[in-house]
Structures are given as structure tokens and as C-alpha cells.
């Protein structure tokens, strides 16, 4: 079921905002958000040449438009693409995040309902799903909301997504921020943390320039090597244990799972399971064979993604976007995010200095 409400942000020909509630019927499921909006609102939505898609969840999001186009916007190709990364991060493969007795932030009541979904978080990051993307509208082309953890032991989980149709965009401000980082080779930094003060600076920037609806793009400049950005749940065990293990050895969890595509994964010493000593492309091909993935554009995209050093962490991004939306009561826009969403800086080698630089662009929708 999908419930939809839509309205113009400020009347007239201003951007058109639609808020959707989704109820998955399967753990992994695709929703054609554009198809629903076109049926529900017709030209009120379709007449806008661009749209911003926002997910408020850490195990459900969108593909970049460039990747969606390479997959022909085809739902089966998208499912195949996601299936390969799910094969790399199978459920119940010994994730520290899923050892709920170690999760000190959870109450006893929360432990009874908390999903064991480290595999979904890692698939989200590894496949390069994003919380916020902008698309140029393509008549008749679906835009897929990709759900990775929609049904658990306690039933279906309610999902929310917002779509904003707009005519154009303009960059109104930019700045560079220096972020202090650790000297650990493998680490993840929560950019939402007050010690960095980054979100406060971004919100001040949006207010200063009076941006009611738009987007803040945060990226790593070319000189920043061996690092990536994502938006996900910054849970300590997930970030400091499971993610680190994947960065050190992307095949760690597929080897852990006895039913992996490898003939005898435990016969291969863990220290040799890395791209410097083992052919990651062949591993992915075996996974695709085992899962029945069609040998098509999916194979080419996945092979290209992993035929590089582990430092690329499969499809981890160099940039993220944060949506700026106007509150219902009007006024200046605010950076909106889901309860568990944090912008995260991941590094797999130490920075040359004690800091890393972020480039920020504030975009206004017009």
C-alpha cells in the first residue's frame, strides 16, 4: 500500500512536494515512486523537468540516476544488481551489529523488537544507495525506491519518502570545511556529531541565503584519497566492527556464510581474501551464477565496480546530498533527515594530515 499527499510548496508554480508512506510486503522490495505520482497527480507533478527524491531510512534509498539509466530503469536489472551485493553480505553471517546483547544503547524492550539487519546496512553502503538524489525527469521511466529491510520478525515496517518536483536549480553558496580525523587506517566518523559542528554550519548557510527548498551537496575534493561518504546509521558496532571488517576484507562475510558461492570458502585463509591476492571479479561472477543473475548490463556494472582495489569499497560514494525542505508552517528551509540517519565519512587509509577537507555547495530550487 502507498499513501500519498501532495501540494505546492508556496502556491502557484512553486516546487511540488509529495509525501509518500509505503508498507513493504517483502524484506527486499522495489517501489516505482514515479509511476504512483504520475497516476495520482498527473501534470501537477509530471510538468516539472526535475525531481528530488528523499528517503528517511538507512536500509532503503535510491540509485543515482546515472546508474539507474545504465540499468535501463528496469526493475529486474535493479533487483539483480542489488542481489549481488546481498550475496556479499548475507543475513546472519556473524555481524557484531546483530549481537543485540552488546548493544548497550538498547533497552530490554527495544532488544525484543530490534531487527538484525547489519546485512541491509552494508548492502545499502556497498551498492551505493543514497538517501537523497536529484533526477531529470524521463517520461514513462520508473524511479525505484529500493527497500532492503522491509519485513522482519515483527512484521512490515512503515517507510516514508518525499519527492519534490522543480524546474531548475542554482548554486548560491559554497565553502570548504576541514574535519579532524583519526590516524586509524580504517575508520568512520559521524559528521552529525556536535564535536564537528558541521550540520549547524550547513543550516546557518541555508538560512543566510534564504533557501526554502533545495539541496546541500557535500563531496570530497580530488586530493582526498582513500575515503568515501555515505548517509547511514552511525551505530558503534556496525561502524567500528562490521564496516571495518568489510573495508579490510570485502569477502569476509560471504566467506563466513556456509552457503556462499565459493566452493569451500573456509579453506581459503582470511588473510588472502583481498583484491591484491584474490580475483574479486571471479568471486562476483560466481555469486551471480549461483543467484541466477542475468549476464547483462548488471554483470558489466558489478565487474567494473569490483575490478579495483578494495579501497573503493565496491560502490561507496565520493559525495552525498542533504535535502533542504520548507516546514509546513513556512519560513526558511531546514535540513531534514530520518531519525537514524547521519552523514558519515569513511576512510580506509590515514589522511596525510590530521584533517580531511569537505567541499560544500548550497543549491536552491527554482
N, C-alpha and C positions, 0 to 999 in steps of 0.2 A: 504494500500500500504506500502511496505517496500523497501527502497533503501539501497543498501549495497556496501561498498567498503572494500577491504581487502589487506593487504600487510605484508611482513615480516618486523619486526621492524628494523633489521640491516642486512638483507640479509641472504642467506643460510638457516641454520636450526634454526635460532633465533626465538623467540616467534612470533606468527602470530596474527596480530591485525585486527579486523574488526569493522567498524563503521557503525551503522545502524540508519536510520531515519524511524520512524513509524508514521502513521497517523490513530489514532483510529476512528472507526465509531460508537462507543458507549461510554457512560460515564465510565462504568466498562467493561474491555475487557482484555483477555489474548492473548499474542503473543508467539508462540513457536519459540524462537530465535534459538535454536539448529537446529530445522528442516530446517529453512531457510538457515543457514550457511552450513549445510551439502549438501543441494541441490545446493547452489551457488558455493561452493569451494571444495566440496568433500574431498579427502585425505589431501589437503593443510591445512584444519582445523581439520578433524577427526583424523589425526595421532597423535595429541597431547593428552597425557593422562589427562591433567588438563586444566582448563579454568577459567579465572577471568571474572565476569560479572559486569558491572558498569552501574548504572542509574544516570542520571544527574538531577533528578527531586525529589520533595518532596512528591508527591502523586502517584508515580509509582516506583516500585522496584522489588526485587527478594526475594523469600523464601530461608532460609538456606537449604542446601542440605539434612540435616537430616530430616527436616520437609517435604520437597518435597518427600522424599522416603517413609515416613510414610503415605503420601497421594497418594502413588503409582505413582507419576508423572502424575496423572490423572487430566485432565483439569476440569472435572465436580466436582471432590472432592475438587480441589483448589477453584473453584467458590463457592462451598458450604461453605468451611471454611471461605472465605472472607465474604460471605453473613451474617454469624453470627455476625461478628464484625460490618458490616454495619448496622445490626439491632440494635446494641448497640448505634451506633452513626448515627441516621437517618438524612437525609437532613432537613434543615430549622427547627431545634429544638431549636432555641433561642441562637445560639452561638454568643459570643461577637465579635469574629473574622469576622463574616459576617455582622456586623453593619458598613457598609463602611463609614458612615459619621463620625465615631470615628477614622478612620484610617488616622491619620494626615500625614503619610508619602506618601499618595497617592495624586496625582494631580486630578483635576476635570476630566481630560481626562482619567486617569487611573481608577477612580471610575466607569466610564461608561462601562469599559470592564473587571474589576477585578472580577474573579469568586467567588461565595460564596461557599467555599469548605472546611470549618472547619471540616465537617464530614469526608472528604477524608484524611485530615492530621491525625485526631485522629484514623481513621481506619488503616492507614499506621503504626502508632506507636503501637496501641493496638494489631494488628495482627502480629507484629514483622517483618514487611517487612524491607529490608535492601537496602542501596544504593550500596553496594559492597559485593560480595560473591565469594568464590572460590569453584568450583565443581571438583570432579573426574569424568571424562567423562564416561558415561554409553551408550554403543552403542544402538541407537534407542530410547533412553529416551529423551523426550522433556525437555527443560528448559524454564520456563514460566516467561516472563516479565509481571508483574501484573499492569495494568493501572486502577486507581481509579477515575480519573477526566478527561477523555479524550475528552468529548464533553460538551460544555456549551452553554450559551445563544448566544455566538458569533461564534459558530461552533466548528470544530475539532481543537485540539491543537497538534502541532508538538512535537514529542518526539525523544530523542536521547539515544542510548545505545552503549557502546563499549564492545567488547568481546576480550579477549586476550588468545590464546591457548599457553600453555607452557609445558615443560617436567617435571620440578621439581622445588623445592624451597628450600631455605636455610635461616636460621635466621642468620643475620650478625651483629646485634647490639640490645641492649635493654637498657632501662633506666626507672626510676621511676620519675614521676612528681607530685608535690604537688600543688593542686588547691585550692585557698581560696574560701570558700563558705559562704553563708549567714546562719544566725541562724533560718531562717524560716523553719517550718516543711515541707511545700510544696513549692518547688521552682524549677526553671530551669535556668541553667547557660549556656550562649553561649560561648563555648570554642574557637570560632573563634575571640572573642573579643581581641583587642590589649592589654588590661589590663592583660591578662593571658600570651600572647606571646607563646602560645603552638604550633600553626601551624608553626611559624617561627623556633622554636626549632626542629620540625619534619623535616622541609625542610632542615635545616642545617645538620641534621643527615643523610638524604638521600644523600646529596651532598658529605659529608665527606667520605662516604663509596662507592661512585660512583655507586649507584643503578640507572640503567636506566629504568628498568621495574620491578615492584614488588608491595608490599603492606605493609602498616603500620597498625598493629593491636593495638588497644587501648582497654584496659579492666580494670575493677575494680577488685582488689585483693579480696580474700575471706573475709578478715576482714572488708571490706567496706560494711556495711549493709544499707538496705533501700534506695537504689539508683539504677539507670539504665542509659544506654547510648543510644542515637539514633542520626540519622542524619536527620534533617528536617529544615523547615523554622523557624527561630527564629523571629517571629512576636510577638510584645509585648502582644497584646490582646489574641492571641492564647495561648501563653506560660504562661502568668500571670493570665489569667482568665479561659479560657476553659480547658486547661490542668490541672490546679489546681483543678477545679471542678470535673474533672474525677478522679483525684487521691484521692480526699476526698470522692467521691461517684460515682463509675463507672456506676451506673444506672441512674445518673442524667438526661441524655439527652433522654434515651429511655422512661423514665417516663414523660418527658416534651412533647414528641410527642404523640398526642391523639390516633394515630393508632398503638401504641406499642402492643407487645404481652401480656402485662399484662391486665387482665380483667378490672381493674379500677385503673390505676396507680396513679391517683391524690388522691385516697382515702388512700394511704399509706404515712404517713408523711415522708418528705425528710430525716429527721434525722435518720429514721430507715432503710433507704435503704443503708445498707453496709453489708459486708460479715460477720461481727461479729454478726449481728442480723437478717440477711435475707439470705436465701439459694440461692446463685448466680448460682449454678448448675441448680436448678429448673428453674430459670429465663431463662438461656440459652437454656434449653430443650424446654421451651415454645416458645422461639424465633425460634428454629429450626423447631418445629411443624408448626408454623404459616407460615414460609417461605418455607416449603416443603423440607427442607434439609433431605437427606437420612440418616437413622440411621446406621452409618458405622464407619469407622475409623475417620471420621470427628467428630462424637459425642465424641468418646473416647479422642481425642486430645483436643477438646474445653473444655470438662468437667475437664480434668486434668489441663488445663490452669487456670480455674477459681475456682477450688476447693481448693483455697489457700487464704490467706489474701489479701486484696486489695493492700498491699504493692508491690505485684508482678506486678501490673498494667497489668493484663492479660498476654501478652507475651513480655513485654518490655525486651530488651537485656542487658546483663552484658558487652557486648563488641561490638565494631564497627570496621570496616576496612576502610582505606582511600587508594585509588589507586594511585600508582606512575607510570606514563607513560612518555615515551620519546617524547619530542616535535618533530614536523615534520622536523625541521631543525637539529635534532640530539642533542647530548650533554647529560648532566645529566638529570635524570628524575625529574619530578615535580609532586607534589600532585595536582590532578585535581578534580574539583568539579563543580556542577551546580551553576548557578547564585544565587539561593536562598538557597543553602544547607549550613548548619552549623552543626558541631558536638555539641551535647547538652548533658549536664549532668543533670539528673533529680533526685531529692531527695524527699522523702515523709516523712522523719523524719530528724531532725537536725543531723549533724555529731557530733561525740563525741568531736572532736576538731574543730577548725575553718577552717580546710582543709580536702580535700579528696585526696586520692592517686590514680594515674593512672599508670598502667603498660603498657609500650610501647615495641613492638617488630618490628624491621625492617626486612622485608622479601625480598630477591632477587629471581627473577625467573630465572631458568637456563634451 
